[in-house]
């Protein structure tokens, strides 16, 4: 039986949802590694909608789960209904939506609220000693949820974001775009992806390594 890996999405599009390239590379890496991705997202309204051509807010209202379904051809569920009992691991791709819709880190900083369903699932998976991979900006969510345990993560080399992460109690480790940082004690692995990278060829190696580490920890 294939390992089932939860993938939490945050909408569709880097500025207000999940980063599409990171999401697709994650799904590709998981399937190539022999896993079955189980995609999920919060069933709620996005913080806002951004025109990705102009960078301006549109004033529209969109649903995070509905928008996330665009990436995975509709094969997705509400994160609030997910259970760690049904998963072998968890991975969170990045994108500004992760810090706007999965948590409020982009708006309220380290004190920003984490979506209750997202927090619950991370805590359940972590409590079961199952691995979790955090990509791009999502290590900030790791810090918000697991910072009290001193979790080690990377978002690359951005000092301001690293400082905010460390204010949660987490430890930030600088890392190159094509590398990962492993915290085996807490079974957490992270990679900078588009926090540093400029294109798919740059971010793919780190995402591949992250998935390989998640799979190795399962076995």
ABEGO torsion letter per residue (X at the ends): XBBBBBBBBAEBEAAABBBAAAAAAAAAAAAAAGBBBBBBBBBBBBABBBBAAAGBBAGBBBBAAAAAAAAAGGBBBBAAABBAAABABBBBBBEAAAAAAABAAAAAEAABBBBAAAAAAAAAAAAAGBBBBBBEAAAAAAAAAAAAAGBBBBAEABAAAAAAAAAAGBBBBBBBAABBBBBAAAGBBBBAEAAABABAAAAAAAAAAAAAAAAAAAX
